[in-house]
Amino acid sequence: MPTQTARPVPTQAARPVPTQTVRPIPVAVHAPDPLSRAGVLSYLRQCPEISLVDDLRQAGTGVALLVADTFDAAALTTLSRLVKAERARVVLVLDRIQEPELLDVVSLGVTTILWRREVTGERLRQAVRTADRGHGDLPPDLLGKLIGCMGRRRTADGTGHDPAEHGMLPREVDVLRLVADGMDTGEIAGKLLYSERTIKNIIHTVTTRFHLRNRAHAVAYALREGYI
């Protein structure tokens, strides 16, 4: 019997898989001390996901990194301009800050703060990414100081209240309290036994109803108003 020769099966060229491009985070560094600014720039130049710019208004949006020895009137003026005029998300690097000034910072929606003595290249990188996502990052001792300060102010002013009376529901307060503790959406969902979609909807509802910029601003608002 004649043998049949197998016909070669044409191979289909593999389609190239499109690569997903990640948007670099525009970062502008502000520091009155040229040496501090040079040091921060040296750290951030090693981060491929960060694009250093001179002016965030040209980039459209981004993260402003403000370095100051102490938080004085000049620093407050700069911070207010960055948040209100340039709509930047801010990383604040400080040596020290007093309670009244801390309340001014939080009232502007800034909740990503680093102690200067704890700054490393990786720590700066994490803080920039955290601020870019709209999350908060406070040193534990500073968070404790902020909560204590808000508690004393609420007691002194007699403004302690039931959250439901002023528009923030108990489950919204629970979510924001866990956000303040540094938990991400998945961790909060597991803790409260909700779905991640529910947690995202709760945060979106709060930020929309109270005209807040992001979840960090929502935590700052909740702290300032005495909800948490």
Legacy VTK file of the C-alpha trace (Angstrom):
# vtk DataFile Version 3.0
C-alpha trace
ASCII
DATASET POLYDATA
POINTS 228 float
0.000 0.000 0.000
1.303 3.459 -0.811
2.381 5.393 2.244
0.804 8.751 2.969
3.123 11.571 3.830
1.887 13.895 6.539
1.304 17.407 5.363
3.006 20.023 7.467
0.535 21.996 9.543
1.137 25.711 9.072
1.998 27.365 12.294
0.300 30.600 13.217
2.616 33.338 14.289
2.094 34.240 17.897
0.525 37.613 18.359
2.635 39.977 20.371
1.203 40.584 23.826
0.785 44.311 24.349
2.823 45.539 27.253
1.052 47.631 29.828
2.723 50.938 30.361
2.739 52.356 33.862
2.314 56.097 34.221
5.323 57.601 35.971
4.387 59.652 39.022
5.272 63.335 38.542
7.039 64.541 41.697
8.129 68.090 42.524
10.514 68.569 45.456
10.273 71.689 47.612
12.877 72.407 50.296
14.257 75.727 51.580
17.583 74.031 52.281
19.481 73.283 49.009
21.336 70.359 50.616
18.083 68.714 51.702
16.613 69.171 48.242
19.708 67.701 46.590
19.603 64.689 48.901
15.925 63.983 48.202
16.447 64.360 44.456
19.362 61.926 44.637
17.122 59.340 46.300
14.206 59.772 43.899
16.298 59.670 40.717
16.884 55.990 41.463
13.133 55.224 41.266
12.046 54.357 37.703
8.353 54.908 38.487
8.973 58.542 39.491
9.360 61.448 37.082
10.940 64.505 38.664
9.435 67.820 37.528
9.941 71.455 38.474
6.274 72.474 38.338
3.289 70.176 38.853
1.004 72.575 37.015
2.778 71.640 33.787
2.343 67.928 34.573
-1.356 68.384 35.361
-1.204 66.554 38.691
1.228 64.644 40.855
2.936 64.522 44.233
4.665 67.442 45.918
7.348 66.502 48.430
7.841 69.282 50.965
10.870 69.145 53.298
11.006 71.457 56.306
12.899 71.518 59.595
9.832 72.696 61.478
6.342 73.490 60.314
6.160 77.276 60.486
4.068 79.948 58.782
6.184 79.806 55.620
5.731 76.037 55.374
1.969 76.405 55.910
1.773 78.988 53.110
3.676 76.703 50.744
1.580 73.683 51.717
-1.679 75.562 51.227
-0.580 76.695 47.755
0.426 73.170 46.749
-2.876 71.682 47.865
-5.302 74.407 46.806
-3.702 76.002 43.749
-1.753 73.074 42.304
-4.092 70.345 43.619
-1.084 68.252 44.556
-0.968 65.247 46.811
1.676 66.067 49.381
4.373 64.147 51.228
5.562 66.200 54.185
9.032 65.529 55.653
9.639 67.172 59.036
11.957 67.217 62.006
9.148 68.133 64.400
5.662 69.603 64.499
3.428 70.954 67.263
-0.191 69.900 67.741
-1.839 73.117 66.431
0.263 72.965 63.263
-0.520 69.266 62.878
-4.221 70.122 62.857
-3.569 72.730 60.148
-1.820 70.079 58.045
-4.600 67.539 58.471
-7.277 70.143 57.709
-5.683 70.562 54.278
-6.092 66.844 53.615
-2.390 65.987 54.022
-1.905 62.684 55.842
1.388 61.418 54.409
4.101 62.596 56.798
7.611 61.290 57.437
10.036 62.091 60.215
13.237 63.356 58.676
15.342 61.114 60.923
13.599 58.032 59.478
13.935 58.931 55.795
15.615 56.457 53.452
15.371 56.113 49.699
12.899 53.246 49.981
10.855 55.068 52.611
10.544 58.108 50.353
9.557 55.903 47.436
6.822 54.209 49.476
5.507 57.556 50.722
5.282 58.976 47.198
3.394 55.917 45.965
1.075 56.052 48.991
0.273 59.728 48.442
-0.252 59.174 44.705
-2.890 56.536 45.518
-4.633 58.944 47.869
-3.816 56.939 50.982
-2.348 58.102 54.278
0.908 57.291 56.040
1.586 58.766 59.483
4.275 57.721 61.969
2.612 55.845 64.864
3.622 58.453 67.440
2.244 61.242 65.267
-1.033 59.403 64.684
-1.377 58.912 68.437
-0.698 62.620 69.004
-3.309 63.558 66.412
-6.012 61.310 67.872
-5.258 62.526 71.399
-5.355 66.145 70.285
-8.694 65.669 68.544
-10.101 63.939 71.612
-9.047 66.785 73.896
-10.420 69.397 71.543
-13.736 67.569 71.240
-14.020 67.333 75.036
-13.062 70.969 75.587
-15.487 72.233 72.953
-18.263 69.919 74.010
-18.595 68.743 70.431
-18.638 64.997 71.032
-21.500 63.577 69.047
-23.118 60.523 67.620
-21.833 60.136 64.020
-25.290 59.287 62.694
-26.646 62.648 63.902
-24.252 64.557 61.651
-24.464 62.442 58.536
-21.661 59.888 58.915
-22.943 56.359 59.489
-21.351 53.929 61.968
-20.071 51.614 59.244
-18.502 54.591 57.446
-16.731 55.498 60.668
-15.567 51.878 61.057
-14.094 51.888 57.543
-12.315 55.221 58.002
-10.914 54.129 61.359
-9.306 51.116 59.649
-8.042 53.311 56.801
-6.391 55.473 59.468
-4.760 52.316 60.838
-3.080 51.807 57.444
-5.224 48.944 56.140
-5.882 48.585 52.422
-9.269 47.804 50.864
-8.844 44.022 50.999
-7.766 44.031 54.634
-10.693 46.251 55.628
-13.115 43.984 53.771
-11.768 40.951 55.617
-11.891 42.709 58.973
-15.481 43.940 58.586
-16.745 40.941 56.590
-17.770 43.083 53.621
-16.826 42.703 49.971
-14.060 44.908 48.594
-16.642 46.528 46.299
-18.709 47.490 49.349
-15.684 49.062 51.034
-14.879 51.056 47.891
-18.500 52.203 47.663
-18.494 53.315 51.305
-15.336 55.379 50.820
-16.670 56.852 47.573
-19.949 57.785 49.270
-18.165 59.546 52.128
-15.796 61.499 49.871
-18.666 62.544 47.597
-21.117 63.514 50.338
-18.630 65.607 52.287
-16.840 66.995 49.183
-13.480 65.404 50.078
-10.566 64.849 47.699
-9.581 61.274 48.547
-9.540 58.691 51.332
-6.694 60.450 53.130
-8.726 63.643 53.162
-11.713 61.621 54.425
-9.653 60.326 57.362
-8.443 63.856 58.091
-12.030 65.134 58.005
-13.235 62.356 60.300
-10.432 63.109 62.773
-11.026 66.849 62.667
-14.781 66.497 63.147
-14.420 63.971 65.947
-15.890 60.953 64.205
-12.829 58.831 64.985
LINES 1 229
228 0 1 2 3 4 5 6 7 8 9 10 11 12 13 14 15 16 17 18 19 20 21 22 23 24 25 26 27 28 29 30 31 32 33 34 35 36 37 38 39 40 41 42 43 44 45 46 47 48 49 50 51 52 53 54 55 56 57 58 59 60 61 62 63 64 65 66 67 68 69 70 71 72 73 74 75 76 77 78 79 80 81 82 83 84 85 86 87 88 89 90 91 92 93 94 95 96 97 98 99 100 101 102 103 104 105 106 107 108 109 110 111 112 113 114 115 116 117 118 119 120 121 122 123 124 125 126 127 128 129 130 131 132 133 134 135 136 137 138 139 140 141 142 143 144 145 146 147 148 149 150 151 152 153 154 155 156 157 158 159 160 161 162 163 164 165 166 167 168 169 170 171 172 173 174 175 176 177 178 179 180 181 182 183 184 185 186 187 188 189 190 191 192 193 194 195 196 197 198 199 200 201 202 203 204 205 206 207 208 209 210 211 212 213 214 215 216 217 218 219 220 221 222 223 224 225 226 227
